[in-house]
Amino acid sequence: MYSPLAQSQKYNFTKYLIVGGFHYQHQMDTFDVDALQKATQRETSVKKEQWGRKLEYVLSVLGYLVGFMNIWRFPYVCMRNGGGAFLIPYIVILLLMGIPLYFLEASLGQFTGKSFKEVWSYCPIIQGMAACYQVLLIPSTCFYAMLMTWTLYYFYQSFHYPLPWSTCGNEWNTPYCFSGGNNEMPGHLMANSSSLYNMTSFMNTSIMSSSNASQGQSAEEEYWNYNVLDISSGLVDIGSLKGNTVLCLSLSWLFIYLCVIKGIRTSGKVVYVTATLPYLLLTILLVHNLTLPGSLDGIVFFIKPNFKSLMNIQVWLEAAIQVFYSLGIGWGGILITLSSYNKFNNNCLRDSFLLAIAGESTSVFGGFVIFSALGFMAHKANVPVAEVVKSGPGLGFVAYPMAVSQMPLPNLWAVLFFFAMITLGLDSLFTLVEVTYAYLEGCFPFLGKRQIISRACLSCLGMLFGLPFCTQGGIYLYQLMDWYCAALAPIFFTVVECISISWLYGAERFSRDVEMMIGRRIPLYIRLFWCFFSPLILCVLMVASLIAYEPPTYGNYVYPGWAEDAGWIYAVLPIVPFFTAGFSVLYNAPGKTVYQKLRQSVLPTEDWHPSVDKADYLALPWNTGGTFTQRCLFNLGLRKQSAVVCGNLHQET
């Protein structure tokens, strides 16, 4: 299991390798003929699925990278950290850390043609990463589906006139409700409404803090809290299921199932619509928003640079966090799995640059759409733009609907906005689901033989797991999981990937693997970040996140202590399989001492090979000895290995 070169028949000869058009020669003291024969006799009866066209891969990755948070979170983070000046650290971090890490996962999947379940054979001691990713992915998919559920509900309600969230006097409204669009104000303020200040103060109160009902709430906030959520008093008051929400959840999973019913054969076709339509809809919204008064003020507020913020280390940390999570690195092995369907010689290095830049550019484009609408709303209320800015669901379900309700033809723009959000969320969501199903079908092959039935059953299970979020207290559970899901695991997993590839397997060795695919070695700057800077930056991010940790809240609701403990358990749980599986591999590895077992448990197994038959691949040498300085030079490609040292590796194994 631990070495492709077993101690069997051994011969002395000189082997020539043709890798990416170049010839390599080295003297091998021993060579395993049995392993070579086994490598050339791999099964071909089960052929790995591949994308029908390169465009399907491009659109699938782009659809995954561009989701709700590109529209709901990035504009707020950008505005809060210096506006246009924030783009400087954002672009620097993207080029220096984001793209190298993206390329790491993409090249891993494409080289082996395997999903994240099997790709870890290059270093068996970390094979528990597969289970780690799945533990992270399943609950994340279930609560991410709730964003799609609420968006579907708003989309349906957008066909009602007037928009139900734009008026007071409904059964869910309180006496303190006011509607900015109709200049309606709660009765206890009407008596003192001698100036515009009263109206603007209510706008500020409703948008910035929705917890104090005695000061009034906007119609949009009351619609979200008391109609959509029918919110309870807290996490312990779970309440009953909401029928409308359950119905929308069922429709969400039905759409997901139809998109992945036959794997990438269906999802690869669906993305032609779901990955391109959002750009068309967002462009239409932007053009319309620019015709509204105050829209340019919102855009100027969004991009106006505050260069003093560049001296604040927190701004750079925010940029790194935004790049890391928006690219989906370390998040369930999704990039690994999507890339595994590529053709072996696809230029994944070029794709990494283009797709990462395209995905992050969409965040900036979405910021123009959002802030042009918020600028209009601030103009209507005669308040600064900063007073109407929200992030996350508060933006998607409160602030932007409030802006839409004050536009001419509000129903039309509400339909377009929420339909754009549906398409944004759908392709991200069915990518998460496809990767999850592919993993389960790899663990249980019988599921893959009856995909239509098995995926229908799995989709039903996904819907059932989402039911707790459909209760009156479901938003508290959603907020708790969202608070902790990315606290530790994704950053930890990415650090493991960097160290295992760069130092255990070898960055120079993996560079040769990449050269087999694309005909060129990995650029020096990418190796530098894999080996040194990326692990360091990620560790700093993890420490900074822990230092800046605050207990979870929702509005003014403070979670009980046991909920915080449960959140930390949820944050740590995905990491547990990494250590349990690692100890198991180490315990069962051949060798008498711990050092010998450890050496064997980091050697690639015979399952590590290119996705195409390359009989000579097993002869690729790698120097596992030498000083730290020598290994650094080898990893960076600044020093060549000697044939004698290469032969020593085969003698050891």
C-alpha positions in Angstrom: 0.0 0.0 0.0 2.8 2.4 0.9 5.2 2.1 -1.9 4.7 1.5 -5.6 8.1 -0.2 -5.7 7.7 -3.4 -3.8 10.6 -5.6 -2.9 10.2 -8.1 -5.7 12.0 -8.6 -9.0 14.7 -5.9 -9.4 16.8 -5.0 -12.4 19.5 -2.4 -13.1 19.1 -0.3 -16.1 19.0 3.3 -17.3 15.5 4.8 -17.9 14.6 7.7 -20.2 11.5 9.6 -19.5 9.6 11.8 -21.9 7.8 14.4 -19.9 6.1 17.3 -21.5 8.3 17.1 -24.5 11.6 17.0 -22.5 13.9 14.0 -21.9 15.1 13.1 -18.4 17.7 10.4 -17.8 18.6 8.9 -14.5 20.2 5.7 -13.2 17.9 3.5 -11.2 19.6 0.9 -9.0 16.3 -1.0 -8.6 13.1 -1.0 -10.4 9.9 -3.0 -9.7 8.7 -4.8 -12.8 5.6 -6.0 -11.0 4.6 -2.5 -10.2 5.2 -1.4 -13.7 3.1 -4.1 -15.1 0.3 -3.3 -12.7 0.5 0.3 -13.7 0.1 -0.6 -17.4 -2.9 -2.9 -16.7 -5.2 -0.4 -15.0 -8.8 -1.0 -15.5 -10.4 0.7 -18.4 -13.9 -0.7 -18.0 -15.1 2.2 -15.8 -14.2 5.3 -17.7 -14.1 8.6 -15.8 -16.7 11.1 -16.8 -15.4 14.2 -18.6 -17.0 17.6 -19.5 -18.6 17.5 -22.9 -17.0 20.8 -23.7 -14.4 23.0 -22.1 -17.0 25.7 -21.8 -19.0 23.5 -19.4 -16.1 23.4 -17.0 -15.5 27.2 -17.2 -19.2 28.0 -16.6 -19.5 25.4 -13.8 -16.5 26.8 -11.9 -17.7 30.4 -12.6 -21.2 29.5 -11.3 -19.7 28.0 -8.2 -17.4 31.0 -7.5 -20.2 33.6 -8.1 -22.9 33.2 -5.5 -25.0 35.1 -2.9 -22.0 36.4 -1.0 -20.4 38.1 -4.1 -23.5 40.4 -4.2 -24.4 40.6 -0.5 -21.0 40.6 1.3 -18.3 42.0 -0.9 -19.7 45.5 -1.5 -20.2 46.0 2.3 -16.6 44.7 3.0 -15.2 46.9 0.3 -17.0 50.0 1.5 -16.1 49.4 5.2 -12.4 49.0 4.4 -11.6 52.1 2.4 -13.8 51.9 -0.7 -11.8 51.9 -3.9 -8.5 51.7 -2.0 -9.6 48.2 -0.7 -9.2 47.0 -4.3 -5.4 47.4 -4.0 -4.9 44.8 -1.2 -7.7 42.7 -2.7 -6.0 42.4 -6.1 -2.6 41.9 -4.4 -3.9 39.1 -2.2 -5.8 37.6 -5.2 -2.7 37.4 -7.4 -0.2 36.3 -4.7 -2.3 34.0 -2.6 -5.7 33.3 -4.1 -4.6 32.1 -7.6 -1.7 29.9 -6.4 -4.0 28.1 -3.9 -6.8 27.8 -6.6 -4.2 26.3 -9.0 -3.1 23.9 -6.3 -6.5 22.3 -6.0 -7.3 22.5 -9.7 -4.1 20.8 -10.8 -4.5 18.0 -8.1 -7.9 17.1 -9.5 -6.9 17.3 -13.1 -3.7 15.3 -12.8 -5.3 12.3 -11.1 -8.8 12.5 -12.6 -10.1 11.7 -9.2 -12.5 13.4 -6.8 -11.5 14.6 -3.3 -12.3 11.1 -2.0 -9.3 9.4 -3.7 -6.8 12.2 -4.6 -4.9 12.0 -1.3 -2.9 8.9 -2.3 0.1 11.1 -2.9 0.4 11.3 0.9 -1.6 8.5 2.7 -1.3 10.0 6.1 -3.7 12.8 5.1 -6.3 10.6 3.5 -8.7 11.5 6.2 -9.2 14.8 4.4 -11.9 13.2 2.3 -14.1 12.5 5.3 -13.2 16.0 6.7 -14.5 17.6 3.5 -17.7 15.7 3.6 -18.4 16.5 7.2 -18.0 20.1 6.3 -19.9 19.9 3.1 -23.2 18.2 4.1 -24.4 20.6 6.8 -23.1 23.6 4.8 -25.1 22.6 1.8 -28.3 22.2 3.8 -28.1 25.7 5.4 -27.0 27.3 2.2 -30.1 25.9 0.6 -32.1 28.1 2.9 -30.9 31.2 1.2 -32.3 29.7 -2.0 -35.5 28.9 -0.2 -36.0 32.5 1.1 -35.1 33.9 -2.3 -37.8 31.7 -4.0 -40.4 33.0 -1.5 -39.5 36.6 -2.3 -39.6 35.9 -6.0 -43.1 34.5 -5.7 -44.2 37.5 -3.6 -42.8 39.9 -6.2 -45.7 39.2 -8.5 -48.2 40.6 -6.0 -49.2 44.3 -6.3 -48.4 46.2 -4.3 -45.3 44.5 -3.1 -46.3 42.9 0.2 -43.1 44.1 2.0 -43.7 47.7 1.0 -46.8 48.5 3.0 -48.0 48.5 6.6 -51.4 47.5 7.9 -50.9 43.8 7.1 -51.7 41.1 9.6 -48.0 40.6 10.4 -47.3 44.3 11.0 -47.0 46.0 14.3 -48.4 49.5 15.3 -44.9 50.8 15.0 -44.5 49.9 11.3 -43.7 52.6 8.7 -43.3 52.5 5.0 -40.6 54.7 3.5 -42.1 54.5 0.0 -45.5 55.8 1.1 -44.2 58.2 3.8 -46.2 56.3 6.3 -45.0 56.8 9.9 -46.1 55.1 13.2 -48.7 57.0 15.1 -46.6 57.9 18.1 -44.3 59.9 15.7 -46.9 61.5 13.5 -47.7 64.0 16.2 -44.1 65.2 16.2 -43.4 65.0 12.5 -42.7 68.7 12.1 -39.5 68.1 10.1 -37.9 65.7 7.8 -35.6 64.7 10.6 -38.4 62.4 12.0 -38.6 60.4 8.8 -34.8 60.1 8.4 -34.4 59.1 12.0 -36.8 56.2 11.4 -34.9 55.2 8.3 -31.7 55.1 10.4 -33.4 53.2 13.2 -35.0 50.6 11.0 -32.0 49.9 8.9 -29.2 50.0 11.5 -31.1 48.3 14.3 -34.2 46.3 14.1 -34.4 45.2 17.7 -36.3 48.1 19.3 -39.9 47.9 18.2 -40.8 51.0 20.3 -38.8 53.1 17.9 -40.4 51.7 14.8 -39.5 49.2 12.1 -39.7 49.6 8.4 -42.3 47.6 6.5 -39.5 45.6 4.8 -38.0 44.5 8.2 -41.3 43.6 9.7 -42.1 41.5 6.6 -38.8 39.7 6.9 -39.0 39.1 10.6 -42.7 38.6 11.2 -43.9 37.1 7.9 -41.1 35.3 6.2 -39.4 34.1 9.4 -42.3 34.5 11.9 -39.4 34.7 14.2 -39.6 33.3 17.8 -38.1 34.6 20.9 -34.9 32.6 20.7 -33.1 29.3 19.9 -34.9 27.5 22.7 -38.2 28.5 21.4 -38.0 26.5 18.1 -41.8 27.0 17.3 -43.6 25.2 14.5 -42.8 24.7 10.8 -43.9 27.3 8.4 -45.8 25.8 5.5 -44.8 28.4 2.9 -41.1 28.0 3.8 -41.3 24.2 3.6 -42.9 24.4 0.2 -40.1 26.7 -1.1 -37.5 24.4 0.4 -39.0 21.4 -1.4 -39.0 23.4 -4.7 -35.4 24.3 -4.1 -34.3 20.7 -3.7 -36.5 19.7 -6.7 -34.6 22.2 -8.9 -31.3 21.0 -7.5 -32.2 17.3 -8.2 -33.2 18.1 -11.8 -29.9 19.9 -12.3 -27.8 16.9 -11.1 -30.1 14.0 -12.0 -27.4 12.5 -14.3 -24.3 14.0 -12.9 -22.2 16.4 -15.0 -24.2 15.2 -18.1 -27.1 17.4 -16.8 -25.3 19.9 -14.6 -22.8 20.7 -17.4 -25.7 21.7 -19.6 -27.7 23.6 -17.0 -24.8 26.0 -16.4 -25.2 27.4 -19.9 -28.2 29.2 -18.4 -27.6 29.5 -14.7 -24.0 30.8 -15.0 -24.7 33.4 -17.8 -28.2 34.7 -17.1 -27.1 36.4 -13.8 -24.8 38.7 -15.8 -27.5 39.7 -18.1 -30.0 40.4 -15.3 -27.5 42.3 -13.2 -26.5 44.4 -16.2 -30.2 45.3 -16.8 -30.6 46.2 -13.1 -27.4 48.3 -13.2 -28.5 50.2 -16.4 -31.9 50.9 -14.8 -30.4 51.9 -11.4 -28.2 54.4 -13.1 -31.2 56.3 -14.4 -32.5 56.9 -10.8 -31.6 60.0 -8.8 -28.8 59.5 -6.3 -27.5 56.3 -7.9 -24.1 57.9 -8.8 -23.7 59.0 -5.2 -24.0 55.4 -4.2 -21.4 54.3 -6.7 -19.0 57.1 -5.7 -19.4 56.1 -2.1 -18.6 52.5 -3.1 -15.4 53.2 -5.0 -14.1 56.5 -3.4 -10.7 55.5 -2.1 -9.5 56.1 1.4 -5.8 55.4 1.1 -5.1 55.8 4.8 -6.9 52.5 5.3 -4.0 50.7 3.5 -1.9 51.3 6.6 -4.3 49.3 8.7 -3.3 45.6 8.9 -7.0 44.7 9.5 -7.8 45.9 6.0 -5.3 43.4 4.5 -6.7 40.7 6.7 -10.2 41.4 5.5 -9.0 41.3 1.9 -7.3 37.9 2.4 -10.4 36.5 4.1 -12.6 37.7 1.3 -10.4 36.3 -1.4 -10.0 33.0 0.4 -13.7 32.3 1.0 -15.0 33.8 -2.3 -12.7 31.4 -4.3 -14.0 28.4 -2.3 -10.5 27.2 -1.5 -10.4 24.4 1.1 -14.2 24.2 1.0 -15.2 20.6 0.5 -12.7 19.7 -2.3 -15.1 21.2 -4.9 -12.4 22.7 -7.1 -10.6 19.3 -7.0 -13.7 17.4 -8.1 -14.7 19.9 -10.8 -11.2 19.8 -12.3 -11.1 16.0 -12.2 -13.6 16.0 -15.1 -11.1 17.9 -17.3 -9.1 16.4 -20.1 -5.5 15.6 -18.9 -3.8 18.2 -21.1 -6.1 21.1 -20.3 -4.2 24.2 -19.4 -5.3 24.4 -15.8 -2.7 27.1 -15.0 -4.2 29.5 -17.5 -7.7 28.6 -16.3 -6.8 29.3 -12.7 -5.8 32.9 -13.6 -8.8 33.6 -15.8 -11.5 32.0 -13.7 -10.2 33.5 -10.4 -10.0 37.0 -11.8 -13.4 36.6 -13.5 -15.1 35.4 -10.3 -13.6 38.2 -8.2 -14.4 40.8 -10.9 -18.1 39.8 -10.6 -18.0 40.8 -7.0 -16.9 44.3 -8.0 -19.6 44.4 -10.7 -22.2 43.3 -8.2 -21.1 46.2 -5.9 -22.0 48.7 -8.6 -25.5 47.1 -8.9 -26.1 47.2 -5.1 -24.7 50.6 -4.3 -26.5 52.3 -7.2 -29.8 51.1 -5.7 -28.7 52.1 -2.1 -27.7 55.5 -3.4 -31.2 56.0 -4.7 -32.7 54.9 -1.5 -30.5 57.2 0.5 -31.5 60.1 -1.8 -35.1 59.4 -1.3 -34.7 59.3 2.5 -32.3 62.3 2.5 -29.7 60.4 4.6 -26.0 59.5 3.9 -25.4 56.3 1.9 -23.5 54.8 4.9 -26.8 54.8 6.9 -28.5 52.4 4.5 -25.8 49.8 4.0 -26.2 46.2 5.2 -24.4 43.0 4.6 -25.6 39.4 4.1 -29.3 38.5 4.3 -30.0 41.9 5.7 -29.0 43.4 2.3 -30.7 40.8 0.2 -34.0 40.6 2.1 -34.3 44.1 3.7 -32.2 46.9 2.2 -32.5 46.0 -1.5 -36.2 45.2 -1.4 -36.7 48.5 0.3 -34.9 50.2 -2.6 -36.9 48.3 -5.2 -40.2 49.2 -3.5 -39.4 52.9 -4.1 -38.6 52.5 -7.8 -41.0 53.0 -10.7 -42.5 49.7 -11.7 -41.3 48.1 -8.5 -42.7 44.6 -9.3 -40.7 44.4 -12.5 -37.4 45.2 -10.8 -38.2 42.9 -7.8 -38.8 40.0 -10.2 -35.6 40.6 -12.1 -33.5 41.0 -8.9 -34.8 37.9 -7.2 -34.6 35.9 -10.4 -31.0 36.9 -10.7 -30.4 35.8 -7.1 -32.0 32.5 -7.8 -29.7 31.8 -10.8 -26.7 32.9 -8.7 -27.6 30.6 -5.9 -28.7 27.6 -8.0 -25.5 26.9 -9.8 -23.4 27.3 -6.6 -25.8 25.0 -4.8 -26.0 22.2 -7.3 -22.2 22.3 -7.6 -22.1 21.6 -3.8 -24.6 18.9 -4.2 -22.9 17.3 -7.2 -19.7 17.0 -5.3 -21.4 15.5 -2.3 -23.3 13.0 -4.4 -20.1 12.0 -6.3 -18.3 11.3 -3.0 -21.2 9.2 -1.7 -21.3 7.3 -5.0 -17.6 6.6 -4.7 -18.1 5.2 -1.2 -21.1 3.2 -2.1 -20.8 2.2 -5.8 -24.4 0.8 -6.0 -25.6 4.4 -5.7 -23.9 5.3 -9.0 -25.6 2.4 -10.8 -29.1 3.9 -10.2 -28.3 7.6 -10.3 -31.9 8.8 -11.0 -33.3 6.9 -8.0 -30.4 7.3 -5.6 -30.1 11.0 -6.2 -33.8 11.5 -5.7 -33.5 9.8 -2.3 -30.5 11.8 -1.4 -32.3 15.0 -2.4 -35.2 14.1 -0.1 -32.7 13.6 2.7 -31.3 17.0 2.1 -34.7 18.5 2.3 -35.4 16.7 5.5 -32.2 18.0 7.0 -33.3 21.5 6.1 -36.6 21.4 7.9 -35.2 22.7 11.3 -34.4 25.9 9.5 -38.0 26.2 8.4 -39.2 26.6 11.9 -39.9 29.9 13.7 -36.6 29.5 15.5 -34.8 28.4 12.4 -33.1 31.7 11.7 -31.2 31.4 15.1 -30.0 27.9 14.1 -29.0 29.2 10.7 -27.0 32.1 12.2 -25.3 29.8 14.6 -24.1 27.4 11.9 -23.1 30.3 9.6 -21.1 31.8 12.4 -19.0 28.7 13.0 -18.9 26.7 9.8 -15.8 28.6 8.4 -14.2 29.4 11.7 -11.3 26.8 11.5 -11.8 24.0 9.0 -11.3 25.6 5.5 -8.1 27.4 6.5 -6.7 24.3 8.3 -7.4 22.1 5.3 -5.7 24.5 2.9 -2.6 24.7 5.2 -2.5 20.8 5.1 -2.7 20.8 1.3 0.2 23.4 1.0 2.5 21.5 3.4 1.8 18.0 2.0 2.3 19.0 -1.6 5.3 21.3 -1.0 7.3 19.4 1.6 6.0 15.8 1.9 5.4 15.0 -1.8 7.7 17.8 -3.1 6.9 21.0 -5.0 9.5 20.1 -7.7 8.1 16.6 -8.0 4.6 18.0 -8.4 5.9 20.5 -10.9 7.0 17.6 -13.1 3.5 16.1 -12.8 2.1 19.4 -13.9 4.6 19.5 -16.8 3.2 16.2 -18.0 -0.2 17.9 -18.3 0.5 21.4 -19.7 4.1 21.1 -21.0 5.6 23.6 -18.6 6.8 23.7 -15.0 5.0 25.6 -12.2 6.1 29.2 -12.0 8.6 30.1 -9.3 6.3 32.6 -7.6 3.6 30.0 -7.2 6.1 27.6 -5.6 7.3 30.3 -3.2 3.7 30.8 -2.0 3.0 27.1 -1.7 6.1 26.5 0.3 6.4 29.5 2.5 4.0 32.5 2.2 0.6 30.9 1.8 0.9 28.6 4.9 2.2 31.6 6.9 -0.6 34.0 5.7 -3.2 31.3 6.4 -1.9 30.7 9.9 -2.0 34.4 10.5 -5.6 34.5 9.3 -6.6 31.7 11.6 -4.9 33.3 14.6 -6.4 36.7 13.8 -9.9 35.2 13.4 -9.6 33.5 16.8 -8.3 36.7 18.5 -11.2 38.7 16.9 -13.7 36.1 17.9 -17.0 37.4 19.3 -19.9 35.3 20.6 -22.7 34.7 18.1 -25.6 37.1 18.1 -28.7 37.8 16.0 -29.8 41.4 16.3 -29.9 42.0 20.0 -30.4 38.3 20.8 -27.5 36.8 22.6 -27.1 33.0 22.3 -27.0 30.9 25.5 -23.6 29.4 26.6 -24.5 25.9 25.5 -25.2 27.1 22.0 -21.8 28.7 21.8 -20.2 25.4 23.0 -22.2 23.5 20.3 -21.0 26.0 17.7 -17.4 25.3 18.6 -18.0 21.6 18.4 -19.5 22.1 15.0 -16.4 24.2 14.0 -13.9 21.5 15.2 -15.9 18.4 14.1 -14.7 18.5 10.4 -11.1 18.4 11.5 -11.5 15.3 13.7 -11.4 12.7 10.8 -8.0 14.1 9.7 -6.4 13.0 13.0 -8.2 9.8 13.5 -7.5 8.6 9.9 -3.9 9.8 10.2 -3.2 7.9 13.4 -4.8 4.8 11.8 -2.5 5.0 8.7 0.5 5.6 10.9 -0.3 2.7 13.2 -0.7 0.3 10.3 2.3 1.5 8.3 5.2 -1.0 8.0 8.2 -0.3 10.1 9.5 -0.9 13.6 10.0 2.6 14.8 7.7 5.6 14.7 10.1 7.3 12.4 10.1 4.4 9.9 6.3 4.3 10.1 6.1 8.0 9.5 8.4 7.8 6.5 6.3 5.1 4.9 3.0 6.8 5.6 4.0 9.9 3.5 5.1 7.9 0.4 2.7 8.0 -2.5 0.8 4.7 -3.0 0.4 2.9 -6.3 -3.0 4.6 -6.7 -1.2 7.9 -7.3 -0.7 8.2 -11.0 -1.9 10.4 -13.9 -5.4 10.0 -15.2 -4.0 8.8 -18.5 -1.8 5.7 -18.7 1.9 6.7 -18.2 3.9 3.5 -17.6 7.0 5.5 -17.1 5.5 7.6 -14.4 6.5 5.3 -11.6 10.2 6.0 -12.4 10.0 9.7 -11.7 12.6 10.4 -9.1 12.5 12.7 -6.1 15.1 13.5 -3.5 13.8 13.0 0.0 17.1 13.6 1.7 19.5 16.5 2.0 19.6 19.6 4.2 16.7 22.0 4.6 18.4 24.5 2.3 18.9 21.9 -0.4 15.3 20.8 -0.2 14.2 24.4 -0.4 16.3 24.9 -3.6 14.9 21.6 -5.0 11.3 22.7 -4.3 11.8 26.0 -6.0 13.5 24.4 -9.0 16.7 26.3 -8.3 18.9 23.2 -7.9 18.9 20.0 -9.9 18.9 16.6 -8.4 21.8 14.2 -9.0 21.2 10.8 -10.5 22.9 9.1 -7.5 20.6 10.7 -5.0 17.6 9.8 -7.1 18.7 6.2 -7.1 18.9 6.2 -3.3 15.2 6.8 -3.1 14.4 3.6 -4.9 16.9 1.7 -2.7 15.1 3.0 0.4 11.6 2.1 -0.9 
